[in-house]
Amino acid sequence: MAIVVRIDVELAKQKMSVGEFAERVGLTPANVAVLKNGRAKAVRLSTLDAMCRVLICQPGDLLEWVDE
């Protein structure tokens, strides 16, 4: 499975730091790094909802399927 997490793109659009994003979403900066680096095996829908609310975006803006 090749799901790419594009948090960095949305953070850049919003001019938001990882620290601010983590605090507003309720994650640790380390967990945000796990998501950004593609090491996460799962994301709770409540977490995805919080990320979309903070970044004012759709889930498809954060997640992309790429054919391996």
PyMOL Python script that loads the backbone (N, CA, C, O; Angstrom):
from pymol import cmd

cmd.read_pdbstr("""\
ATOM      1  N   MET A   1       0.851  -1.183   0.000  1.00  0.00           N
ATOM      2  CA  MET A   1       0.000   0.000   0.000  1.00  0.00           C
ATOM      3  C   MET A   1       0.890   1.237   0.000  1.00  0.00           C
ATOM      4  O   MET A   1       1.814   1.354   0.804  1.00  0.00           O
ATOM      5  N   ALA A   2       0.597   2.150  -0.909  1.00  0.00           N
ATOM      6  CA  ALA A   2       1.409   3.358  -1.009  1.00  0.00           C
ATOM      7  C   ALA A   2       0.527   4.591  -0.821  1.00  0.00           C
ATOM      8  O   ALA A   2       0.154   5.263  -1.783  1.00  0.00           O
ATOM      9  N   ILE A   3       0.208   4.864   0.425  1.00  0.00           N
ATOM     10  CA  ILE A   3      -0.529   6.074   0.761  1.00  0.00           C
ATOM     11  C   ILE A   3       0.494   7.109   1.202  1.00  0.00           C
ATOM     12  O   ILE A   3       1.259   6.874   2.137  1.00  0.00           O
ATOM     13  N   VAL A   4       0.509   8.240   0.539  1.00  0.00           N
ATOM     14  CA  VAL A   4       1.448   9.316   0.850  1.00  0.00           C
ATOM     15  C   VAL A   4       0.702  10.393   1.629  1.00  0.00           C
ATOM     16  O   VAL A   4      -0.373  10.834   1.225  1.00  0.00           O
ATOM     17  N   VAL A   5       1.280  10.806   2.740  1.00  0.00           N
ATOM     18  CA  VAL A   5       0.682  11.855   3.564  1.00  0.00           C
ATOM     19  C   VAL A   5       1.323  13.180   3.173  1.00  0.00           C
ATOM     20  O   VAL A   5       2.544  13.326   3.216  1.00  0.00           O
ATOM     21  N   ARG A   6       0.497  14.133   2.797  1.00  0.00           N
ATOM     22  CA  ARG A   6       0.961  15.417   2.281  1.00  0.00           C
ATOM     23  C   ARG A   6       0.742  16.563   3.280  1.00  0.00           C
ATOM     24  O   ARG A   6       0.349  17.663   2.893  1.00  0.00           O
ATOM     25  N   ILE A   7       0.996  16.299   4.547  1.00  0.00           N
ATOM     26  CA  ILE A   7       0.815  17.331   5.573  1.00  0.00           C
ATOM     27  C   ILE A   7       1.722  18.525   5.300  1.00  0.00           C
ATOM     28  O   ILE A   7       1.312  19.671   5.488  1.00  0.00           O
ATOM     29  N   ASP A   8       2.952  18.266   4.857  1.00  0.00           N
ATOM     30  CA  ASP A   8       3.909  19.350   4.641  1.00  0.00           C
ATOM     31  C   ASP A   8       3.412  20.360   3.616  1.00  0.00           C
ATOM     32  O   ASP A   8       3.659  21.557   3.756  1.00  0.00           O
ATOM     33  N   VAL A   9       2.719  19.891   2.593  1.00  0.00           N
ATOM     34  CA  VAL A   9       2.183  20.792   1.562  1.00  0.00           C
ATOM     35  C   VAL A   9       1.134  21.719   2.169  1.00  0.00           C
ATOM     36  O   VAL A   9       1.146  22.927   1.936  1.00  0.00           O
ATOM     37  N   GLU A  10       0.226  21.132   2.950  1.00  0.00           N
ATOM     38  CA  GLU A  10      -0.833  21.937   3.563  1.00  0.00           C
ATOM     39  C   GLU A  10      -0.282  22.870   4.637  1.00  0.00           C
ATOM     40  O   GLU A  10      -0.769  23.989   4.795  1.00  0.00           O
ATOM     41  N   LEU A  11       0.730  22.419   5.375  1.00  0.00           N
ATOM     42  CA  LEU A  11       1.356  23.298   6.366  1.00  0.00           C
ATOM     43  C   LEU A  11       1.986  24.505   5.685  1.00  0.00           C
ATOM     44  O   LEU A  11       1.884  25.626   6.184  1.00  0.00           O
ATOM     45  N   ALA A  12       2.632  24.280   4.557  1.00  0.00           N
ATOM     46  CA  ALA A  12       3.255  25.380   3.820  1.00  0.00           C
ATOM     47  C   ALA A  12       2.190  26.361   3.316  1.00  0.00           C
ATOM     48  O   ALA A  12       2.385  27.575   3.380  1.00  0.00           O
ATOM     49  N   LYS A  13       1.081  25.844   2.822  1.00  0.00           N
ATOM     50  CA  LYS A  13       0.006  26.715   2.338  1.00  0.00           C
ATOM     51  C   LYS A  13      -0.524  27.609   3.456  1.00  0.00           C
ATOM     52  O   LYS A  13      -0.828  28.782   3.237  1.00  0.00           O
ATOM     53  N   GLN A  14      -0.630  27.044   4.644  1.00  0.00           N
ATOM     54  CA  GLN A  14      -1.158  27.781   5.799  1.00  0.00           C
ATOM     55  C   GLN A  14      -0.075  28.567   6.540  1.00  0.00           C
ATOM     56  O   GLN A  14      -0.372  29.327   7.462  1.00  0.00           O
ATOM     57  N   LYS A  15       1.189  28.378   6.129  1.00  0.00           N
ATOM     58  CA  LYS A  15       2.330  29.007   6.811  1.00  0.00           C
ATOM     59  C   LYS A  15       2.301  28.677   8.304  1.00  0.00           C
ATOM     60  O   LYS A  15       2.421  29.557   9.156  1.00  0.00           O
ATOM     61  N   MET A  16       2.136  27.387   8.593  1.00  0.00           N
ATOM     62  CA  MET A  16       2.023  26.908   9.963  1.00  0.00           C
ATOM     63  C   MET A  16       3.192  25.986  10.274  1.00  0.00           C
ATOM     64  O   MET A  16       3.585  25.163   9.448  1.00  0.00           O
ATOM     65  N   SER A  17       3.741  26.132  11.473  1.00  0.00           N
ATOM     66  CA  SER A  17       4.845  25.261  11.893  1.00  0.00           C
ATOM     67  C   SER A  17       4.308  23.909  12.351  1.00  0.00           C
ATOM     68  O   SER A  17       3.133  23.774  12.692  1.00  0.00           O
ATOM     69  N   VAL A  18       5.188  22.918  12.351  1.00  0.00           N
ATOM     70  CA  VAL A  18       4.820  21.590  12.826  1.00  0.00           C
ATOM     71  C   VAL A  18       4.395  21.661  14.291  1.00  0.00           C
ATOM     72  O   VAL A  18       3.432  21.007  14.690  1.00  0.00           O
ATOM     73  N   GLY A  19       5.106  22.447  15.087  1.00  0.00           N
ATOM     74  CA  GLY A  19       4.776  22.576  16.500  1.00  0.00           C
ATOM     75  C   GLY A  19       3.385  23.143  16.726  1.00  0.00           C
ATOM     76  O   GLY A  19       2.621  22.629  17.543  1.00  0.00           O
ATOM     77  N   GLU A  20       3.060  24.202  16.001  1.00  0.00           N
ATOM     78  CA  GLU A  20       1.732  24.805  16.127  1.00  0.00           C
ATOM     79  C   GLU A  20       0.653  23.828  15.668  1.00  0.00           C
ATOM     80  O   GLU A  20      -0.383  23.677  16.314  1.00  0.00           O
ATOM     81  N   PHE A  21       0.917  23.167  14.538  1.00  0.00           N
ATOM     82  CA  PHE A  21      -0.032  22.182  14.010  1.00  0.00           C
ATOM     83  C   PHE A  21      -0.265  21.064  15.023  1.00  0.00           C
ATOM     84  O   PHE A  21      -1.408  20.702  15.302  1.00  0.00           O
ATOM     85  N   ALA A  22       0.809  20.524  15.568  1.00  0.00           N
ATOM     86  CA  ALA A  22       0.708  19.431  16.533  1.00  0.00           C
ATOM     87  C   ALA A  22      -0.124  19.858  17.739  1.00  0.00           C
ATOM     88  O   ALA A  22      -0.996  19.118  18.195  1.00  0.00           O
ATOM     89  N   GLU A  23       0.148  21.038  18.242  1.00  0.00           N
ATOM     90  CA  GLU A  23      -0.586  21.534  19.410  1.00  0.00           C
ATOM     91  C   GLU A  23      -2.061  21.714  19.110  1.00  0.00           C
ATOM     92  O   GLU A  23      -2.907  21.330  19.918  1.00  0.00           O
ATOM     93  N   ARG A  24      -2.381  22.287  17.966  1.00  0.00           N
ATOM     94  CA  ARG A  24      -3.775  22.547  17.613  1.00  0.00           C
ATOM     95  C   ARG A  24      -4.556  21.273  17.324  1.00  0.00           C
ATOM     96  O   ARG A  24      -5.758  21.203  17.581  1.00  0.00           O
ATOM     97  N   VAL A  25      -3.862  20.254  16.783  1.00  0.00           N
ATOM     98  CA  VAL A  25      -4.525  18.990  16.476  1.00  0.00           C
ATOM     99  C   VAL A  25      -4.605  18.094  17.714  1.00  0.00           C
ATOM    100  O   VAL A  25      -5.519  17.279  17.838  1.00  0.00           O
ATOM    101  N   GLY A  26      -3.649  18.251  18.621  1.00  0.00           N
ATOM    102  CA  GLY A  26      -3.616  17.402  19.802  1.00  0.00           C
ATOM    103  C   GLY A  26      -2.689  16.213  19.648  1.00  0.00           C
ATOM    104  O   GLY A  26      -2.895  15.170  20.269  1.00  0.00           O
ATOM    105  N   LEU A  27      -1.664  16.372  18.817  1.00  0.00           N
ATOM    106  CA  LEU A  27      -0.650  15.344  18.611  1.00  0.00           C
ATOM    107  C   LEU A  27       0.684  15.840  19.143  1.00  0.00           C
ATOM    108  O   LEU A  27       0.870  17.037  19.361  1.00  0.00           O
ATOM    109  N   THR A  28       1.603  14.921  19.349  1.00  0.00           N
ATOM    110  CA  THR A  28       2.968  15.330  19.677  1.00  0.00           C
ATOM    111  C   THR A  28       3.687  15.640  18.371  1.00  0.00           C
ATOM    112  O   THR A  28       3.330  15.088  17.330  1.00  0.00           O
ATOM    113  N   PRO A  29       4.690  16.508  18.402  1.00  0.00           N
ATOM    114  CA  PRO A  29       5.476  16.753  17.185  1.00  0.00           C
ATOM    115  C   PRO A  29       6.092  15.457  16.635  1.00  0.00           C
ATOM    116  O   PRO A  29       6.246  15.310  15.422  1.00  0.00           O
ATOM    117  N   ALA A  30       6.440  14.528  17.521  1.00  0.00           N
ATOM    118  CA  ALA A  30       6.999  13.249  17.071  1.00  0.00           C
ATOM    119  C   ALA A  30       5.974  12.455  16.255  1.00  0.00           C
ATOM    120  O   ALA A  30       6.328  11.829  15.256  1.00  0.00           O
ATOM    121  N   ASN A  31       4.713  12.480  16.676  1.00  0.00           N
ATOM    122  CA  ASN A  31       3.679  11.771  15.917  1.00  0.00           C
ATOM    123  C   ASN A  31       3.396  12.444  14.583  1.00  0.00           C
ATOM    124  O   ASN A  31       3.088  11.767  13.602  1.00  0.00           O
ATOM    125  N   VAL A  32       3.495  13.756  14.535  1.00  0.00           N
ATOM    126  CA  VAL A  32       3.349  14.458  13.258  1.00  0.00           C
ATOM    127  C   VAL A  32       4.487  14.044  12.327  1.00  0.00           C
ATOM    128  O   VAL A  32       4.268  13.840  11.133  1.00  0.00           O
ATOM    129  N   ALA A  33       5.692  13.918  12.865  1.00  0.00           N
ATOM    130  CA  ALA A  33       6.837  13.484  12.055  1.00  0.00           C
ATOM    131  C   ALA A  33       6.616  12.079  11.518  1.00  0.00           C
ATOM    132  O   ALA A  33       6.966  11.798  10.371  1.00  0.00           O
ATOM    133  N   VAL A  34       6.042  11.190  12.320  1.00  0.00           N
ATOM    134  CA  VAL A  34       5.743   9.824  11.861  1.00  0.00           C
ATOM    135  C   VAL A  34       4.779   9.876  10.679  1.00  0.00           C
ATOM    136  O   VAL A  34       4.958   9.151   9.701  1.00  0.00           O
ATOM    137  N   LEU A  35       3.771  10.719  10.764  1.00  0.00           N
ATOM    138  CA  LEU A  35       2.825  10.874   9.653  1.00  0.00           C
ATOM    139  C   LEU A  35       3.510  11.445   8.421  1.00  0.00           C
ATOM    140  O   LEU A  35       3.350  10.926   7.317  1.00  0.00           O
ATOM    141  N   LYS A  36       4.274  12.517   8.614  1.00  0.00           N
ATOM    142  CA  LYS A  36       4.934  13.191   7.486  1.00  0.00           C
ATOM    143  C   LYS A  36       5.927  12.283   6.775  1.00  0.00           C
ATOM    144  O   LYS A  36       6.074  12.355   5.555  1.00  0.00           O
ATOM    145  N   ASN A  37       6.607  11.433   7.530  1.00  0.00           N
ATOM    146  CA  ASN A  37       7.659  10.588   6.950  1.00  0.00           C
ATOM    147  C   ASN A  37       7.133   9.261   6.415  1.00  0.00           C
ATOM    148  O   ASN A  37       7.912   8.423   5.962  1.00  0.00           O
ATOM    149  N   GLY A  38       5.825   9.067   6.464  1.00  0.00           N
ATOM    150  CA  GLY A  38       5.239   7.864   5.889  1.00  0.00           C
ATOM    151  C   GLY A  38       5.438   6.608   6.721  1.00  0.00           C
ATOM    152  O   GLY A  38       5.324   5.500   6.197  1.00  0.00           O
ATOM    153  N   ARG A  39       5.728   6.756   7.994  1.00  0.00           N
ATOM    154  CA  ARG A  39       5.943   5.592   8.845  1.00  0.00           C
ATOM    155  C   ARG A  39       4.686   5.169   9.599  1.00  0.00           C
ATOM    156  O   ARG A  39       4.691   4.140  10.275  1.00  0.00           O
ATOM    157  N   ALA A  40       3.611   5.946   9.492  1.00  0.00           N
ATOM    158  CA  ALA A  40       2.367   5.614  10.198  1.00  0.00           C
ATOM    159  C   ALA A  40       1.687   4.446   9.496  1.00  0.00           C
ATOM    160  O   ALA A  40       1.666   4.375   8.267  1.00  0.00           O
ATOM    161  N   LYS A  41       1.137   3.543  10.276  1.00  0.00           N
ATOM    162  CA  LYS A  41       0.410   2.391   9.727  1.00  0.00           C
ATOM    163  C   LYS A  41      -1.096   2.642   9.711  1.00  0.00           C
ATOM    164  O   LYS A  41      -1.835   1.953   9.007  1.00  0.00           O
ATOM    165  N   ALA A  42      -1.550   3.625  10.485  1.00  0.00           N
ATOM    166  CA  ALA A  42      -2.980   3.929  10.557  1.00  0.00           C
ATOM    167  C   ALA A  42      -3.164   5.356  11.047  1.00  0.00           C
ATOM    168  O   ALA A  42      -2.289   5.925  11.700  1.00  0.00           O
ATOM    169  N   VAL A  43      -4.319   5.920  10.718  1.00  0.00           N
ATOM    170  CA  VAL A  43      -4.699   7.246  11.204  1.00  0.00           C
ATOM    171  C   VAL A  43      -6.158   7.151  11.643  1.00  0.00           C
ATOM    172  O   VAL A  43      -7.018   6.711  10.879  1.00  0.00           O
ATOM    173  N   ARG A  44      -6.423   7.561  12.859  1.00  0.00           N
ATOM    174  CA  ARG A  44      -7.808   7.568  13.338  1.00  0.00           C
ATOM    175  C   ARG A  44      -8.598   8.622  12.573  1.00  0.00           C
ATOM    176  O   ARG A  44      -8.082   9.685  12.228  1.00  0.00           O
ATOM    177  N   LEU A  45      -9.854   8.301  12.319  1.00  0.00           N
ATOM    178  CA  LEU A  45     -10.700   9.271  11.628  1.00  0.00           C
ATOM    179  C   LEU A  45     -10.864  10.539  12.447  1.00  0.00           C
ATOM    180  O   LEU A  45     -10.981  11.625  11.880  1.00  0.00           O
ATOM    181  N   SER A  46     -10.875  10.426  13.763  1.00  0.00           N
ATOM    182  CA  SER A  46     -10.985  11.627  14.595  1.00  0.00           C
ATOM    183  C   SER A  46      -9.728  12.493  14.451  1.00  0.00           C
ATOM    184  O   SER A  46      -9.818  13.719  14.508  1.00  0.00           O
ATOM    185  N   THR A  47      -8.574  11.876  14.266  1.00  0.00           N
ATOM    186  CA  THR A  47      -7.334  12.627  14.042  1.00  0.00           C
ATOM    187  C   THR A  47      -7.350  13.276  12.669  1.00  0.00           C
ATOM    188  O   THR A  47      -6.963  14.436  12.524  1.00  0.00           O
ATOM    189  N   LEU A  48      -7.796  12.535  11.661  1.00  0.00           N
ATOM    190  CA  LEU A  48      -7.897  13.086  10.314  1.00  0.00           C
ATOM    191  C   LEU A  48      -8.883  14.258  10.306  1.00  0.00           C
ATOM    192  O   LEU A  48      -8.638  15.272   9.652  1.00  0.00           O
ATOM    193  N   ASP A  49      -9.980  14.121  11.023  1.00  0.00           N
ATOM    194  CA  ASP A  49     -10.954  15.205  11.138  1.00  0.00           C
ATOM    195  C   ASP A  49     -10.308  16.443  11.757  1.00  0.00           C
ATOM    196  O   ASP A  49     -10.488  17.553  11.256  1.00  0.00           O
ATOM    197  N   ALA A  50      -9.559  16.255  12.842  1.00  0.00           N
ATOM    198  CA  ALA A  50      -8.895  17.382  13.503  1.00  0.00           C
ATOM    199  C   ALA A  50      -7.873  18.028  12.581  1.00  0.00           C
ATOM    200  O   ALA A  50      -7.773  19.254  12.542  1.00  0.00           O
ATOM    201  N   MET A  51      -7.114  17.232  11.839  1.00  0.00           N
ATOM    202  CA  MET A  51      -6.116  17.784  10.916  1.00  0.00           C
ATOM    203  C   MET A  51      -6.796  18.620   9.833  1.00  0.00           C
ATOM    204  O   MET A  51      -6.314  19.698   9.484  1.00  0.00           O
ATOM    205  N   CYS A  52      -7.911  18.126   9.304  1.00  0.00           N
ATOM    206  CA  CYS A  52      -8.638  18.867   8.267  1.00  0.00           C
ATOM    207  C   CYS A  52      -9.246  20.159   8.821  1.00  0.00           C
ATOM    208  O   CYS A  52      -9.263  21.182   8.135  1.00  0.00           O
ATOM    209  N   ARG A  53      -9.738  20.114  10.046  1.00  0.00           N
ATOM    210  CA  ARG A  53     -10.299  21.318  10.661  1.00  0.00           C
ATOM    211  C   ARG A  53      -9.221  22.387  10.850  1.00  0.00           C
ATOM    212  O   ARG A  53      -9.446  23.562  10.560  1.00  0.00           O
ATOM    213  N   VAL A  54      -8.052  21.973  11.335  1.00  0.00           N
ATOM    214  CA  VAL A  54      -6.972  22.918  11.586  1.00  0.00           C
ATOM    215  C   VAL A  54      -6.436  23.496  10.277  1.00  0.00           C
ATOM    216  O   VAL A  54      -6.157  24.692  10.191  1.00  0.00           O
ATOM    217  N   LEU A  55      -6.292  22.649   9.263  1.00  0.00           N
ATOM    218  CA  LEU A  55      -5.709  23.096   7.995  1.00  0.00           C
ATOM    219  C   LEU A  55      -6.749  23.594   6.997  1.00  0.00           C
ATOM    220  O   LEU A  55      -6.403  24.055   5.909  1.00  0.00           O
ATOM    221  N   ILE A  56      -8.027  23.499   7.372  1.00  0.00           N
ATOM    222  CA  ILE A  56      -9.131  23.918   6.506  1.00  0.00           C
ATOM    223  C   ILE A  56      -8.974  23.283   5.126  1.00  0.00           C
ATOM    224  O   ILE A  56      -8.849  23.968   4.111  1.00  0.00           O
ATOM    225  N   CYS A  57      -8.986  21.949   5.124  1.00  0.00           N
ATOM    226  CA  CYS A  57      -8.811  21.211   3.877  1.00  0.00           C
ATOM    227  C   CYS A  57      -9.653  19.939   3.903  1.00  0.00           C
ATOM    228  O   CYS A  57     -10.314  19.641   4.898  1.00  0.00           O
ATOM    229  N   GLN A  58      -9.622  19.209   2.822  1.00  0.00           N
ATOM    230  CA  GLN A  58     -10.316  17.943   2.700  1.00  0.00           C
ATOM    231  C   GLN A  58      -9.337  16.792   2.958  1.00  0.00           C
ATOM    232  O   GLN A  58      -8.132  16.972   2.785  1.00  0.00           O
ATOM    233  N   PRO A  59      -9.828  15.610   3.369  1.00  0.00           N
ATOM    234  CA  PRO A  59      -8.930  14.471   3.574  1.00  0.00           C
ATOM    235  C   PRO A  59      -8.075  14.155   2.342  1.00  0.00           C
ATOM    236  O   PRO A  59      -6.918  13.756   2.474  1.00  0.00           O
ATOM    237  N   GLY A  60      -8.634  14.331   1.168  1.00  0.00           N
ATOM    238  CA  GLY A  60      -7.896  14.079  -0.068  1.00  0.00           C
ATOM    239  C   GLY A  60      -6.740  15.045  -0.287  1.00  0.00           C
ATOM    240  O   GLY A  60      -5.838  14.766  -1.077  1.00  0.00           O
ATOM    241  N   ASP A  61      -6.760  16.176   0.405  1.00  0.00           N
ATOM    242  CA  ASP A  61      -5.637  17.109   0.325  1.00  0.00           C
ATOM    243  C   ASP A  61      -4.457  16.601   1.147  1.00  0.00           C
ATOM    244  O   ASP A  61      -3.311  16.975   0.895  1.00  0.00           O
ATOM    245  N   LEU A  62      -4.743  15.744   2.136  1.00  0.00           N
ATOM    246  CA  LEU A  62      -3.702  15.245   3.033  1.00  0.00           C
ATOM    247  C   LEU A  62      -3.201  13.852   2.660  1.00  0.00           C
ATOM    248  O   LEU A  62      -2.055  13.503   2.944  1.00  0.00           O
ATOM    249  N   LEU A  63      -4.053  13.066   2.031  1.00  0.00           N
ATOM    250  CA  LEU A  63      -3.717  11.677   1.718  1.00  0.00           C
ATOM    251  C   LEU A  63      -3.796  11.445   0.212  1.00  0.00           C
ATOM    252  O   LEU A  63      -4.729  11.896  -0.453  1.00  0.00           O
ATOM    253  N   GLU A  64      -2.812  10.742  -0.303  1.00  0.00           N
ATOM    254  CA  GLU A  64      -2.792  10.439  -1.738  1.00  0.00           C
ATOM    255  C   GLU A  64      -2.334   9.004  -1.924  1.00  0.00           C
ATOM    256  O   GLU A  64      -1.351   8.576  -1.319  1.00  0.00           O
ATOM    257  N   TRP A  65      -3.046   8.261  -2.760  1.00  0.00           N
ATOM    258  CA  TRP A  65      -2.646   6.907  -3.106  1.00  0.00           C
ATOM    259  C   TRP A  65      -1.744   6.978  -4.338  1.00  0.00           C
ATOM    260  O   TRP A  65      -2.084   7.612  -5.337  1.00  0.00           O
ATOM    261  N   VAL A  66      -0.585   6.314  -4.249  1.00  0.00           N
ATOM    262  CA  VAL A  66       0.367   6.297  -5.345  1.00  0.00           C
ATOM    263  C   VAL A  66       0.631   4.843  -5.706  1.00  0.00           C
ATOM    264  O   VAL A  66       0.961   4.039  -4.834  1.00  0.00           O
ATOM    265  N   ASP A  67       0.492   4.502  -6.964  1.00  0.00           N
ATOM    266  CA  ASP A  67       0.754   3.138  -7.419  1.00  0.00           C
ATOM    267  C   ASP A  67       2.225   2.805  -7.248  1.00  0.00           C
ATOM    268  O   ASP A  67       3.095   3.542  -7.712  1.00  0.00           O
ATOM    269  N   GLU A  68       2.499   1.701  -6.585  1.00  0.00           N
ATOM    270  CA  GLU A  68       3.893   1.298  -6.365  1.00  0.00           C
ATOM    271  C   GLU A  68       4.412   0.730  -7.633  1.00  0.00           C
ATOM    272  O   GLU A  68       5.571   0.319  -7.696  1.00  0.00           O
TER     273      GLU A  68
END
""", "prot")
cmd.dss("prot")
cmd.show_as("cartoon", "prot")
cmd.util.cbc("prot")
cmd.orient("prot")
